Amino acid sequence: MFVKDYMTRNPITITPETPIFQALEIMTRKKVRHLPVVKDGKLVGIVTERGLLQVSPSPATTLSVYELNYVLAKVTVKDALVKNPVTCDPDMPIEEAALIMREKKIGSILVTEKDKLVGIITQTDMIEGLGRLFGVRRAGTRLVIETPDRIGVLSEITQFFKEKDINIISVATLELENGKFLLMFRISTADASSLVGELEGKGFHVVSIR
């Protein structure tokens, strides 16, 4: 799972001279909240919906409609531009990109290759990636098992599903504070309730099934 698998390729771009009202109109129409800013083919920054709204005149302004339109036409993207935006490579693992977003407290990362803008990945894309990782859109059952941290435990459980002729759609692990692990399986069966007893009989603690 890499950034290139979830990023939006060839994102919409604007220039520093783009009026903010035009940038906001693009965001509304295209349903995006981040726009890369390019000048002479070179990436110079990024603007966010929040940043643009902060430099826009207040709704409580006493300006007339004509004065307001004049002001809006004069205020451009360069007044809200975030310079030196965070960038990453298309081959960066998606979990590393997610960690950067969290540490930098940003909602998107611009994706560059050989100094050329090739995409953008956002928090929404990350959530989509998480959904695909867990196979949430595929029919099946979500089964969570608590197990000690020991060699071969995953192999034992997957062998159990193999013997039952049940396909594993996805699998994920979570380490608990007590040194144990939660193993989450999404399996290709509509009703896995009959498997609980057999798994418990093999020494596995089934935490959840839905």
Rosetta silent file (secondary structure, phi, psi, omega in degrees, C-alpha in Angstrom):
SEQUENCE: MFVKDYMTRNPITITPETPIFQALEIMTRKKVRHLPVVKDGKLVGIVTERGLLQVSPSPATTLSVYELNYVLAKVTVKDALVKNPVTCDPDMPIEEAALIMREKKIGSILVTEKDKLVGIITQTDMIEGLGRLFGVRRAGTRLVIETPDRIGVLSEITQFFKEKDINIISVATLELENGKFLLMFRISTADASSLVGELEGKGFHVVSIR
SCORE:     score description
SCORE:     0.000 S_00000001
   1 L     0.000  110.360 -177.003    0.000    0.000    0.000 S_00000001
   2 E  -122.971  163.683 -179.734    1.704    3.092   -1.295 S_00000001
   3 H   -54.781  -40.062 -177.107    0.772    6.730   -1.754 S_00000001
   4 H   -62.211  -21.216 -179.033    0.527    6.237   -5.520 S_00000001
   5 H   -79.661  -16.557 -174.900   -2.297    3.725   -5.002 S_00000001
   6 L  -127.283  -10.013 -178.048   -4.576    6.260   -3.285 S_00000001
   7 L   -71.423  158.420  171.392   -3.493    9.729   -4.399 S_00000001
   8 E   -87.241  117.670 -178.599   -5.468   11.903   -6.807 S_00000001
   9 E   -80.760  151.167  178.613   -3.385   12.097   -9.963 S_00000001
  10 L    47.053   58.628 -176.759   -2.981   15.306  -11.965 S_00000001
  11 L   -64.370  158.269  175.429   -4.726   17.449   -9.338 S_00000001
  12 L   -64.337  135.233  178.995   -6.414   20.738  -10.135 S_00000001
  13 L  -125.321  159.144  175.155   -3.923   23.594   -9.765 S_00000001
  14 E  -132.913  174.987  178.735   -4.147   27.363   -9.567 S_00000001
  15 L  -109.916  165.034  178.194   -1.635   30.208   -9.748 S_00000001
  16 L   -61.072  -23.638 -177.828   -0.641   32.756   -7.096 S_00000001
  17 L   -87.902   -1.826  179.120   -2.558   35.381   -9.093 S_00000001
  18 L   -65.204  127.803  177.030   -5.846   33.468   -8.988 S_00000001
  19 E   -61.229  145.253 -176.434   -8.487   35.559   -7.141 S_00000001
  20 H   -64.479  -32.552  179.992   -9.560   33.911   -3.897 S_00000001
  21 H   -66.812  -31.634  177.693  -13.231   33.942   -4.871 S_00000001
  22 H   -71.919  -39.622  178.398  -12.338   31.950   -7.980 S_00000001
  23 H   -63.669  -41.924  178.613  -10.279   29.479   -5.924 S_00000001
  24 H   -66.092  -36.252  178.305  -13.176   29.037   -3.492 S_00000001
  25 H   -65.423  -39.037  177.889  -15.574   28.517   -6.392 S_00000001
  26 H   -63.881  -44.119  179.804  -13.291   25.784   -7.771 S_00000001
  27 H   -61.049  -42.379  179.963  -13.173   24.088   -4.363 S_00000001
  28 H   -65.523  -45.091 -176.187  -16.959   24.170   -4.076 S_00000001
  29 H   -69.382  -38.796 -177.012  -17.533   22.903   -7.597 S_00000001
  30 H   -93.480   -3.661  179.108  -14.901   20.157   -7.454 S_00000001
  31 L    57.530   51.069  176.008  -15.603   19.272   -3.791 S_00000001
  32 L  -128.372  160.680 -179.327  -11.989   19.665   -2.654 S_00000001
  33 L  -121.466    1.513 -179.616  -10.452   21.583    0.239 S_00000001
  34 E  -138.038  135.949  178.053   -6.840   21.850   -0.936 S_00000001
  35 E  -132.487  121.701  174.487   -5.419   23.288   -4.154 S_00000001
  36 E   -65.952  146.395  179.966   -1.744   23.134   -5.201 S_00000001
  37 E  -113.349  124.798 -175.658   -0.367   26.449   -6.444 S_00000001
  38 E  -124.924  139.352  176.371    1.879   26.381   -9.507 S_00000001
  39 E  -133.187  125.120 -178.384    3.766   29.174  -11.255 S_00000001
  40 L    53.255   39.811  177.430    5.546   28.708  -14.580 S_00000001
  41 L    78.043    3.069 -178.070    5.167   24.960  -14.199 S_00000001
  42 E  -113.219  136.231  178.125    6.828   24.953  -10.770 S_00000001
  43 E   -69.855  125.123 -178.720    5.136   24.071   -7.498 S_00000001
  44 E  -118.868  -10.463 -179.885    5.239   27.108   -5.201 S_00000001
  45 E   166.970 -165.062  179.454    2.749   26.218   -2.477 S_00000001
  46 E  -148.294  149.587  173.011   -0.724   25.112   -1.500 S_00000001
  47 E  -123.741  149.448  177.985   -3.896   26.823   -0.300 S_00000001
  48 E  -116.060  160.224  178.000   -6.638   25.410    1.872 S_00000001
  49 H   -58.563  -43.368 -179.694  -10.287   26.313    2.108 S_00000001
  50 H   -62.175  -42.196 -179.610   -9.755   27.485    5.674 S_00000001
  51 H   -64.620  -38.952  179.078   -6.811   29.647    4.673 S_00000001
  52 H   -67.238  -39.665 -179.214   -8.761   31.303    1.874 S_00000001
  53 H   -67.061  -29.227 -179.048  -11.706   32.035    4.137 S_00000001
  54 H   -70.226  -26.016  179.328   -9.400   33.673    6.668 S_00000001
  55 H   -99.347   -0.498  177.310   -8.280   36.293    4.144 S_00000001
  56 L   -80.043  151.528  176.411  -11.780   36.831    2.753 S_00000001
  57 L   -60.621  144.669  179.180  -13.811   39.852    3.915 S_00000001
  58 L   -66.032  145.040  176.469  -16.064   39.137    6.878 S_00000001
  59 L   -60.167  -20.428 -177.524  -19.774   38.580    6.144 S_00000001
  60 L   -88.939    7.769 -178.111  -20.403   41.390    8.631 S_00000001
  61 L   -60.971  150.971  179.020  -18.515   43.929    6.514 S_00000001
  62 L   -92.601    4.808  179.700  -20.147   47.287    5.843 S_00000001
  63 L   -67.066  147.982  174.649  -18.893   47.331    2.267 S_00000001
  64 L   -73.995  168.809  179.455  -21.453   47.584   -0.497 S_00000001
  65 H   -57.855  -42.207 -178.139  -21.856   44.738   -2.985 S_00000001
  66 H   -68.383  -40.907  177.676  -19.818   46.650   -5.564 S_00000001
  67 H   -65.985  -39.547 -179.804  -17.074   47.471   -3.075 S_00000001
  68 H   -64.217  -44.205  177.875  -17.017   43.869   -1.874 S_00000001
  69 H   -61.905  -37.037  179.417  -16.682   42.518   -5.414 S_00000001
  70 H   -65.223  -44.944  179.791  -13.832   44.963   -6.024 S_00000001
  71 H   -63.699  -44.808 -179.805  -12.017   43.827   -2.884 S_00000001
  72 H   -61.257  -35.696 -179.711  -12.532   40.153   -3.692 S_00000001
  73 H   -69.849  -26.767 -177.399  -11.139   40.690   -7.173 S_00000001
  74 H   -86.003  -27.941 -178.820   -8.003   42.272   -5.708 S_00000001
  75 L   -82.324  121.277 -176.067   -7.287   39.616   -3.047 S_00000001
  76 E  -114.783  172.833 -176.807   -5.449   36.729   -4.658 S_00000001
  77 H   -57.887  -31.351 -178.020   -4.253   33.283   -3.673 S_00000001
  78 H   -61.030  -20.152  178.748   -0.754   34.566   -2.885 S_00000001
  79 H   -77.607  -14.008  179.394   -2.233   36.232    0.224 S_00000001
  80 L  -122.759   11.678 -173.703   -3.186   32.809    1.637 S_00000001
  81 L   -70.390  131.076  171.474   -0.375   30.756    0.132 S_00000001
  82 E   -94.514  108.592 -177.533    1.378   28.159    2.277 S_00000001
  83 E   -80.865  161.176  179.891    4.928   28.145    0.958 S_00000001
  84 L    48.688   56.001 -178.705    7.262   25.141    1.034 S_00000001
  85 L   -66.073  156.533  177.162    4.410   22.630    1.405 S_00000001
  86 L   -68.433  132.367  179.388    5.061   19.126    2.670 S_00000001
  87 E  -128.155  164.288  176.039    5.679   16.734   -0.205 S_00000001
  88 E  -148.733  170.182  179.703    6.311   13.023   -0.577 S_00000001
  89 L   -89.967  148.444  178.867    7.273   10.449   -3.177 S_00000001
  90 L   -58.211  -26.698 -177.245    4.614    8.284   -4.903 S_00000001
  91 L   -90.343    7.338  176.945    6.354    5.167   -3.555 S_00000001
  92 L   -68.853  133.727  175.341    6.130    6.244    0.093 S_00000001
  93 E   -57.485  140.983 -174.469    4.172    3.677    2.181 S_00000001
  94 H   -62.927  -30.468  179.284    0.754    5.089    2.990 S_00000001
  95 H   -68.098  -31.213  176.696    1.272    4.608    6.737 S_00000001
  96 H   -69.668  -39.624  177.656    4.336    6.867    6.627 S_00000001
  97 H   -64.012  -40.476  178.829    2.330    9.555    4.824 S_00000001
  98 H   -63.203  -39.566  179.368   -0.414    9.259    7.446 S_00000001
  99 H   -65.209  -39.434  177.920    2.168    9.676   10.224 S_00000001
 100 H   -62.785  -44.253  178.416    3.549   12.818    8.557 S_00000001
 101 H   -58.547  -42.800 -178.571    0.045   14.296    8.347 S_00000001
 102 H   -66.554  -45.435 -177.229   -0.500   13.607   12.037 S_00000001
 103 H   -68.494  -38.435 -178.462    2.858   15.019   13.132 S_00000001
 104 H   -86.664   -9.569 -178.232    2.591   18.109   10.912 S_00000001
 105 L    55.394   52.742  179.080   -1.129   18.537   11.645 S_00000001
 106 L  -123.968  159.025 -176.843   -1.973   18.922    7.965 S_00000001
 107 L   -99.541   -2.863 -179.424   -4.845   17.593    5.877 S_00000001
 108 E  -160.532  160.897  174.273   -2.959   16.719    2.710 S_00000001
 109 E  -131.914  133.109  176.087    0.450   16.038    1.200 S_00000001
 110 E   -81.363  139.424 -176.615    1.488   16.985   -2.311 S_00000001
 111 E  -105.732  122.750 -178.245    3.079   14.150   -4.260 S_00000001
 112 E  -124.425  152.689  177.445    6.084   14.977   -6.407 S_00000001
 113 E  -141.006  116.712 -175.229    8.366   12.997   -8.667 S_00000001
 114 L    55.305   46.255  178.168   11.598   14.551   -9.908 S_00000001
 115 L    65.181   13.058  178.570   10.365   17.929   -8.620 S_00000001
 116 E  -110.076  133.440  178.189    7.192   17.624  -10.694 S_00000001
 117 E   -68.971  123.167 -179.403    3.737   17.637   -9.103 S_00000001
 118 E  -121.118  -10.164 -178.805    2.061   14.307   -9.900 S_00000001
 119 E  -179.530 -179.275  175.024   -0.679   14.074   -7.293 S_00000001
 120 E  -145.545  139.318  177.327   -2.149   14.921   -3.909 S_00000001
 121 E  -123.467  132.900 -174.564   -3.175   12.641   -1.065 S_00000001
 122 E  -119.424  174.999  176.630   -5.608   13.782    1.628 S_00000001
 123 H   -60.527  -36.325  177.802   -7.068   12.538    4.894 S_00000001
 124 H   -61.717  -40.524  177.339  -10.123   11.415    2.931 S_00000001
 125 H   -63.642  -37.012  178.772   -7.876    9.297    0.722 S_00000001
 126 H   -63.395  -42.501  178.978   -6.340    7.784    3.849 S_00000001
 127 H   -64.312  -39.822  176.858   -9.770    6.791    5.144 S_00000001
 128 H   -61.473  -41.959  178.594  -10.569    5.255    1.759 S_00000001
 129 H   -63.373  -39.158  178.090   -7.317    3.316    1.956 S_00000001
 130 H   -63.538  -40.880  178.076   -8.192    2.082    5.437 S_00000001
 131 H   -62.394  -40.755  178.866  -11.566    0.892    4.164 S_00000001
 132 H   -68.952  -36.223  179.086   -9.922   -1.003    1.342 S_00000001
 133 H   -60.806  -40.935 -178.567   -7.364   -2.479    3.729 S_00000001
 134 H   -89.983   -1.342  177.703  -10.129   -3.929    5.896 S_00000001
 135 L    62.341   35.857 -172.914  -12.291   -4.914    2.935 S_00000001
 136 L   -67.109  -21.478 -178.941  -15.300   -3.106    4.382 S_00000001
 137 L   -90.590   -1.243  179.352  -17.109   -2.905    1.044 S_00000001
 138 L   -99.933  140.561 -179.388  -16.887   -6.637    0.446 S_00000001
 139 L   -64.416  141.875  179.344  -19.524   -9.000    1.757 S_00000001
 140 L   158.248 -166.763 -178.199  -18.406  -11.161    4.648 S_00000001
 141 E  -123.643  140.126  177.906  -17.947  -11.381    8.404 S_00000001
 142 E   -97.934  119.256 -176.032  -15.554   -9.493   10.672 S_00000001
 143 E  -122.350  124.031 -179.041  -13.990  -11.808   13.248 S_00000001
 144 E  -114.184  127.505 -177.698  -11.661  -10.548   16.006 S_00000001
 145 E  -121.801  133.458  174.472   -9.489  -12.971   17.980 S_00000001
 146 E   -96.101  134.138 -175.959   -7.317  -12.193   21.017 S_00000001
 147 E  -148.185  151.267  173.287   -4.130  -14.242   21.196 S_00000001
 148 E   -66.900  159.765  177.797   -0.766  -14.294   22.971 S_00000001
 149 L   -82.802   96.219  178.547    2.267  -13.154   21.002 S_00000001
 150 L  -143.000  151.481 -177.780    3.740  -16.434   19.862 S_00000001
 151 L   -65.411  133.676  173.841    5.277  -17.788   16.694 S_00000001
 152 L    94.326   -6.952 -175.446    2.922  -19.663   14.392 S_00000001
 153 H   -65.443  -39.568  179.762   -0.397  -18.408   15.767 S_00000001
 154 H   -66.196  -38.678  178.665   -1.384  -16.655   12.541 S_00000001
 155 H   -63.170  -38.740 -179.785   -0.506  -19.749   10.539 S_00000001
 156 H   -63.986  -41.905 -178.138   -2.694  -21.902   12.794 S_00000001
 157 H   -71.647  -41.528  179.633   -5.724  -19.667   12.337 S_00000001
 158 H   -66.229  -33.344  176.981   -5.318  -19.319    8.586 S_00000001
 159 H   -65.938  -37.288  177.021   -4.947  -23.098    8.324 S_00000001
 160 H   -59.586  -46.664  179.420   -8.231  -23.443   10.224 S_00000001
 161 H   -65.792  -35.785  178.457   -9.989  -21.233    7.660 S_00000001
 162 H   -62.473  -44.126 -179.868   -8.362  -23.153    4.825 S_00000001
 163 H   -64.574  -27.074  177.980   -9.700  -26.452    6.160 S_00000001
 164 L   -88.400    1.526 -178.630  -13.168  -24.861    6.315 S_00000001
 165 L    58.648   41.710  179.245  -12.781  -23.687    2.699 S_00000001
 166 L  -111.595  127.366 -179.795  -13.237  -20.073    3.839 S_00000001
 167 L   -82.069  138.516  175.691  -11.444  -17.285    2.010 S_00000001
 168 E   -93.057  115.845 -179.702   -9.685  -14.573    4.024 S_00000001
 169 E   -77.859  -43.906  179.169  -10.516  -11.169    2.526 S_00000001
 170 E  -155.755  159.839  177.653   -8.262   -9.165    4.830 S_00000001
 171 E  -146.342  139.696  178.423   -6.297   -9.472    8.052 S_00000001
 172 E  -143.065  156.226 -178.914   -4.916   -6.868   10.453 S_00000001
 173 E  -126.358  150.427  176.126   -3.187   -6.955   13.838 S_00000001
 174 E  -138.858  123.164  179.170   -3.214   -4.688   16.885 S_00000001
 175 E   -82.226  130.662  177.998   -0.783   -5.031   19.798 S_00000001
 176 L   -94.139  165.503 -177.971   -2.381   -4.608   23.214 S_00000001
 177 L   -68.155  -23.954 -178.226   -0.703   -3.219   26.335 S_00000001
 178 L   -85.672   11.942  178.365   -0.747   -6.618   28.034 S_00000001
 179 L    85.587   -2.447  177.028    1.535   -8.112   25.403 S_00000001
 180 E   -92.842  173.505 -179.301   -1.302   -9.848   23.603 S_00000001
 181 E  -127.809  148.760  167.482   -2.567   -9.184   20.094 S_00000001
 182 E  -102.916  127.991  175.899   -5.917   -8.706   18.443 S_00000001
 183 E  -109.280  120.720 -179.807   -6.161  -10.360   15.040 S_00000001
 184 E  -104.873  120.638  177.774   -8.932   -9.015   12.837 S_00000001
 185 E  -114.216  136.027  166.353  -10.066  -11.245    9.980 S_00000001
 186 E  -109.235  117.907 -172.554  -12.641  -10.415    7.340 S_00000001
 187 E  -118.430  155.167 -172.542  -13.752  -13.730    5.928 S_00000001
 188 L   -87.196   58.986  174.127  -15.963  -14.676    3.017 S_00000001
 189 L  -143.774  138.714 -176.381  -18.886  -16.157    4.897 S_00000001
 190 L   -73.515  -29.304 -177.931  -22.145  -14.492    5.831 S_00000001
 191 L  -134.415  108.593 -178.188  -22.522  -16.395    9.108 S_00000001
 192 L  -107.165   10.757 -176.681  -19.432  -17.333   11.105 S_00000001
 193 H   -61.091  -31.416 -178.700  -21.201  -17.974   14.424 S_00000001
 194 H   -71.332  -14.366 -178.085  -20.739  -21.730   14.015 S_00000001
 195 H   -85.402  -19.918 -173.764  -16.951  -21.236   13.913 S_00000001
 196 H   -59.186  -48.507 -178.911  -16.706  -19.604   17.336 S_00000001
 197 H   -59.299  -42.504 -179.494  -17.005  -22.811   19.321 S_00000001
 198 H   -66.519  -40.873  178.981  -14.366  -24.576   17.242 S_00000001
 199 H   -66.078  -42.152  178.104  -11.950  -21.654   17.519 S_00000001
 200 H   -63.306  -36.367  179.072  -12.500  -21.433   21.278 S_00000001
 201 H   -65.992  -23.806  178.143  -11.925  -25.186   21.462 S_00000001
 202 L   -90.448    4.962  176.313   -8.517  -24.685   19.849 S_00000001
 203 L    95.165    8.591 -179.805   -7.587  -22.181   22.531 S_00000001
 204 L  -100.286  136.390 -179.591   -8.405  -18.958   20.696 S_00000001
 205 E   -95.021  111.677  178.910  -10.496  -16.265   22.390 S_00000001
 206 E   -83.107  116.034 -176.507  -13.040  -14.778   19.966 S_00000001
 207 E   -85.681  -39.010 -174.552  -13.587  -11.169   21.043 S_00000001
 208 E  -153.028  147.445  174.175  -16.067  -10.053   18.385 S_00000001
 209 E  -147.507  124.034 -178.672  -18.004  -11.366   15.435 S_00000001
 210 L  -158.827    0.000    0.000  -20.213   -9.241   13.197 S_00000001
